[in-house]
Amino acid sequence: MKHSKTTMAVLLALALAGCSQQGSTGTAQTPAAAGAPTVAEQSKDAGMTDLKPPSADSVLYVIYQRDGDGAVSYEIDGGAMVSYWYGYPFDLKGRHYFTGFATSTAGEDSEDGEGEMMEPGHVAIAQATFVKAEDAGKPTWSQVDTDGYVGEFGQNDQPDAIDDTRKPLSQETADGRLLLALPTRRFDDGVAQASYAMFLFDPDNVDDLSFRKWGYLGSVLAGSDNAAACDEGKVMPCAASTGTLSFEAPGQGGLPNVKIALAGKEISAPGKTRDLGAEDALTYRFDTKEGRYLP
């Protein structure tokens, strides 16, 4: 998905304009979570409380170069619908960042054919990243990067919804990258599925995607609940499980393995459930060939 870039002055003006608004504003389909703690939150500069995230509409403008007149979801050229998805503040290697994630449907006509290559029903994930700077001694945001396609996910032309009952988790790698796990939820055939969408931030071009600062590395399952479809005591018993994510020793690509410890119940046979225990934990490993986390 191609998009032109404005001058730095225009981008900074947009970011500053957003300082009076909260950056974690969700779309009508996906309520966003509040700003979440990161691995370095304890050392956060107290002065950052005076610098609010760029506004959702500013993030969309930076990415897509189309003015939505303050809207956080609107149609652009070619019939694609763009929407603000999530805003994430974090610290890495002594610098304070903010990334605004957005999504875009394929639309009827993609300028570079990217939309035509997406899986049916998926949306493209985009991002705009800013770093804390100073202007005349006052904190401001400076744009670091913007990318209209860092991966794709979702169903029915909708992104996976942010689950604000769980917090994002992150892990800094030994080579200075940041692995981010954003909690998501989707509903399919009466079952609510909890997941974590995995993203990698590579500010110094350490990995093979030297042209891309952010990349989507797939999603890992973290529990389910069939309350909307079960009929306790009959054909389908009710079963709900929750997953706790932890980062383990590094594997392929220098990225940590991801462990999901499950608790609750799962269906073990027709009409029967069983309790989940330590032996049911799932370990996802990054596959360099596939470019995503796989069980």
C-alpha positions as CSV (number, residue, x, y, z in Angstrom):
1,M,0.0,0.0,0.0
2,K,1.8,3.1,-1.2
3,H,1.5,6.5,0.5
4,S,3.3,9.7,0.1
5,K,5.3,11.4,3.0
6,T,4.9,15.0,4.1
7,T,7.7,17.2,5.3
8,M,8.8,16.7,8.8
9,A,7.4,20.1,9.8
10,V,3.9,19.0,8.8
11,L,4.3,15.6,10.6
12,L,5.4,17.3,13.8
13,A,2.5,19.7,13.6
14,L,0.1,16.8,13.4
15,A,1.8,15.1,16.3
16,L,1.7,18.2,18.4
17,A,-2.0,18.7,17.6
18,G,-2.7,15.3,19.0
19,C,-1.1,16.2,22.4
20,S,-4.5,17.4,23.7
21,Q,-6.1,14.0,23.0
22,Q,-5.6,10.4,24.1
23,G,-3.8,8.2,21.6
24,S,-5.5,5.0,22.6
25,T,-8.8,5.8,21.0
26,G,-10.4,2.8,19.4
27,T,-12.6,2.4,16.3
28,A,-16.3,1.8,16.6
29,Q,-15.7,-1.9,16.1
30,T,-12.7,-2.2,18.4
31,P,-12.5,-0.4,21.8
32,A,-8.9,0.2,22.6
33,A,-7.1,-0.5,25.8
34,A,-5.6,2.2,28.0
35,G,-1.9,2.8,27.8
36,A,-0.1,-0.2,29.2
37,P,3.1,-0.6,31.2
38,T,6.2,-1.8,29.4
39,V,9.4,-3.6,30.5
40,A,11.0,-0.3,31.3
41,E,8.0,1.6,32.8
42,Q,9.7,2.0,36.2
43,S,12.4,4.2,34.7
44,K,10.0,6.3,32.7
45,D,10.8,10.0,32.7
46,A,8.4,11.9,35.0
47,G,8.2,14.7,32.4
48,M,6.5,12.4,30.0
49,T,3.3,12.9,31.9
50,D,3.2,16.3,30.2
51,L,3.4,14.8,26.7
52,K,0.2,13.0,25.6
53,P,0.1,10.6,22.7
54,P,-0.5,11.8,19.2
55,S,-4.2,11.8,18.4
56,A,-5.8,8.9,16.5
57,D,-6.8,11.0,13.5
58,S,-3.2,12.4,13.3
59,V,-1.8,8.9,13.2
60,L,-4.2,8.0,10.4
61,Y,-3.2,11.1,8.4
62,V,0.5,10.4,8.8
63,I,0.0,6.8,7.5
64,Y,-2.6,7.3,4.7
65,Q,-2.2,10.9,3.8
66,R,-5.9,11.4,3.7
67,D,-7.7,13.9,6.0
68,G,-10.6,12.2,7.9
69,D,-11.8,15.5,9.5
70,G,-11.2,14.1,13.0
71,A,-12.7,10.7,12.3
72,V,-10.9,7.5,13.5
73,S,-12.4,5.3,10.8
74,Y,-13.1,6.5,7.2
75,E,-12.9,5.5,3.6
76,I,-10.0,6.4,1.4
77,D,-9.2,6.2,-2.3
78,G,-10.1,2.8,-3.9
79,G,-12.9,2.2,-1.3
80,A,-10.5,0.9,1.4
81,M,-11.8,1.6,5.0
82,V,-9.0,2.7,7.3
83,S,-9.4,2.6,11.1
84,Y,-7.3,3.4,14.1
85,W,-6.6,0.2,16.0
86,Y,-4.4,0.7,19.0
87,G,-1.8,3.1,20.5
88,Y,1.2,1.8,22.4
89,P,3.7,3.9,24.4
90,F,7.0,2.1,25.3
91,D,10.6,2.6,26.3
92,L,13.5,1.0,24.5
93,K,17.3,1.6,25.0
94,G,16.7,4.9,26.9
95,R,14.3,6.4,24.3
96,H,10.5,6.8,24.8
97,Y,8.3,5.9,21.8
98,F,4.7,5.9,20.8
99,T,3.3,3.7,18.0
100,G,-0.1,4.1,16.6
101,F,-1.4,1.0,14.8
102,A,-4.1,1.2,12.2
103,T,-5.9,-1.2,9.8
104,S,-7.1,-1.0,6.2
105,T,-9.5,-3.3,4.2
106,A,-8.4,-4.4,0.8
107,G,-10.8,-2.0,-1.0
108,E,-11.9,-2.2,-4.6
109,D,-8.7,-0.9,-6.2
110,S,-5.3,-1.1,-4.6
111,E,-2.6,1.2,-6.1
112,D,0.2,-1.4,-5.8
113,G,-1.8,-4.6,-5.8
114,E,-1.2,-5.3,-2.1
115,G,-4.8,-5.5,-1.3
116,E,-5.3,-8.1,-4.0
117,M,-2.6,-10.3,-2.4
118,M,-4.2,-10.3,1.1
119,E,-6.1,-13.3,2.3
120,P,-9.9,-12.8,1.8
121,G,-11.4,-11.1,4.8
122,H,-8.1,-9.9,6.2
123,V,-7.1,-6.3,6.9
124,A,-3.7,-4.8,6.5
125,I,-1.9,-3.6,9.6
126,A,-0.2,-0.3,9.4
127,Q,1.8,1.8,11.9
128,A,3.2,5.3,12.6
129,T,6.0,5.5,15.2
130,F,7.2,8.6,17.1
131,V,10.0,9.2,19.6
132,K,10.1,11.8,22.3
133,A,12.1,14.9,21.4
134,E,12.5,18.5,22.5
135,D,11.6,21.7,20.8
136,A,12.7,24.9,22.5
137,G,13.1,22.9,25.7
138,K,9.6,21.5,25.6
139,P,8.8,17.8,25.0
140,T,7.4,17.0,21.6
141,W,7.0,14.0,19.3
142,S,9.3,13.4,16.3
143,Q,8.3,10.9,13.6
144,V,10.5,7.8,13.4
145,D,8.8,5.7,10.8
146,T,5.5,5.0,9.1
147,D,4.5,1.9,7.1
148,G,1.2,1.0,5.5
149,Y,1.7,-2.7,5.6
150,V,3.4,-4.7,8.4
151,G,1.3,-7.8,8.1
152,E,-2.4,-8.8,8.0
153,F,-5.0,-10.5,10.1
154,G,-8.6,-10.6,11.1
155,Q,-11.8,-11.9,9.5
156,N,-14.8,-10.5,7.7
157,D,-12.8,-7.3,6.8
158,Q,-12.4,-6.6,10.5
159,P,-9.3,-6.6,12.7
160,D,-9.0,-8.9,15.7
161,A,-10.4,-6.8,18.6
162,I,-8.2,-5.5,21.4
163,D,-9.0,-7.3,24.7
164,D,-8.8,-4.6,27.3
165,T,-9.2,-7.1,30.2
166,R,-5.6,-8.1,29.6
167,K,-2.5,-6.1,29.5
168,P,0.1,-6.0,26.6
169,L,3.4,-7.7,27.4
170,S,6.8,-6.9,25.9
171,Q,10.3,-8.3,26.0
172,E,13.5,-6.6,24.9
173,T,15.9,-8.9,23.0
174,A,19.6,-9.0,23.5
175,D,20.2,-7.2,20.2
176,G,18.0,-4.2,21.0
177,R,14.7,-5.2,19.4
178,L,11.3,-5.3,21.2
179,L,8.8,-8.2,21.0
180,L,5.3,-7.0,21.7
181,A,2.3,-9.2,22.6
182,L,-1.0,-7.4,22.2
183,P,-4.0,-9.2,23.8
184,T,-6.8,-9.8,21.2
185,R,-10.1,-11.6,21.1
186,R,-12.3,-12.9,18.3
187,F,-15.7,-14.6,18.2
188,D,-16.3,-17.5,15.9
189,D,-19.1,-20.1,15.8
190,G,-20.2,-19.3,19.4
191,V,-16.7,-19.5,20.8
192,A,-14.7,-16.5,22.1
193,Q,-11.0,-17.1,21.4
194,A,-8.3,-15.2,23.3
195,S,-5.0,-14.6,21.6
196,Y,-1.9,-12.4,21.6
197,A,-0.9,-10.7,18.4
198,M,2.9,-10.7,18.2
199,F,4.8,-7.7,16.8
200,L,8.5,-7.0,16.5
201,F,10.0,-3.5,16.6
202,D,13.5,-3.4,15.1
203,P,14.7,0.3,15.2
204,D,18.3,-0.5,14.2
205,N,17.6,-2.8,11.3
206,V,19.0,-5.9,13.0
207,D,16.9,-8.5,11.3
208,D,16.4,-9.4,7.6
209,L,13.6,-7.0,7.1
210,S,15.9,-4.0,7.0
211,F,13.3,-1.9,5.3
212,R,10.7,-2.5,7.9
213,K,10.8,-1.2,11.5
214,W,7.7,-3.2,12.6
215,G,6.5,-6.6,11.6
216,Y,3.5,-8.8,12.5
217,L,4.7,-12.2,13.6
218,G,1.3,-14.0,13.8
219,S,-0.9,-14.7,16.8
220,V,-0.7,-17.2,19.6
221,L,-3.8,-18.7,21.2
222,A,-4.4,-18.0,24.9
223,G,-7.7,-19.6,25.9
224,S,-11.3,-19.8,24.8
225,D,-14.9,-19.7,26.1
226,N,-17.8,-21.4,24.4
227,A,-20.5,-19.9,26.7
228,A,-22.4,-18.6,23.8
229,A,-22.8,-22.0,22.2
230,C,-22.7,-24.6,25.0
231,D,-25.7,-26.5,26.4
232,E,-24.5,-27.8,29.8
233,G,-25.4,-31.4,30.4
234,K,-26.3,-32.0,26.7
235,V,-24.3,-32.4,23.5
236,M,-21.8,-29.6,24.1
237,P,-20.7,-28.9,27.7
238,C,-19.5,-25.5,28.7
239,A,-15.8,-25.0,28.9
240,A,-13.7,-21.9,29.4
241,S,-9.9,-21.5,29.7
242,T,-7.5,-18.7,30.2
243,G,-3.9,-18.5,29.1
244,T,-1.0,-16.7,30.9
245,L,1.9,-15.6,28.6
246,S,5.5,-15.7,29.5
247,F,8.7,-15.2,27.5
248,E,11.2,-18.1,27.6
249,A,14.8,-18.6,26.3
250,P,15.6,-17.3,22.8
251,G,15.1,-19.6,19.8
252,Q,15.3,-18.9,16.1
253,G,16.1,-15.4,15.0
254,G,17.2,-14.5,18.5
255,L,13.6,-14.1,19.5
256,P,12.3,-15.6,22.8
257,N,10.0,-18.6,22.8
258,V,6.5,-17.8,24.0
259,K,4.9,-20.1,26.6
260,I,1.1,-20.1,27.3
261,A,0.1,-21.7,30.6
262,L,-3.5,-22.8,30.4
263,A,-6.0,-23.0,33.3
264,G,-9.7,-23.8,33.3
265,K,-11.5,-26.6,31.4
266,E,-11.6,-28.0,27.9
267,I,-13.9,-30.5,26.1
268,S,-12.2,-33.9,26.3
269,A,-14.9,-36.0,24.7
270,P,-18.6,-35.7,23.6
271,G,-20.5,-34.3,26.7
272,K,-17.3,-34.3,28.9
273,T,-14.7,-31.8,30.0
274,R,-11.4,-32.0,31.8
275,D,-9.3,-29.7,34.0
276,L,-6.3,-28.1,32.3
277,G,-2.9,-28.3,34.1
278,A,0.8,-27.6,33.7
279,E,1.1,-30.4,31.1
280,D,-1.2,-28.5,28.8
281,A,1.0,-25.5,28.5
282,L,1.7,-24.5,24.9
283,T,5.1,-23.3,23.6
284,Y,5.3,-21.2,20.5
285,R,8.6,-20.7,18.7
286,F,9.5,-18.2,16.0
287,D,10.0,-19.9,12.7
288,T,12.4,-17.8,10.6
289,K,11.2,-19.4,7.3
290,E,7.6,-18.7,8.0
291,G,8.3,-15.4,9.7
292,R,5.8,-16.0,12.5
293,Y,5.3,-17.8,15.8
294,L,4.2,-21.5,15.4
295,P,3.3,-24.1,18.1
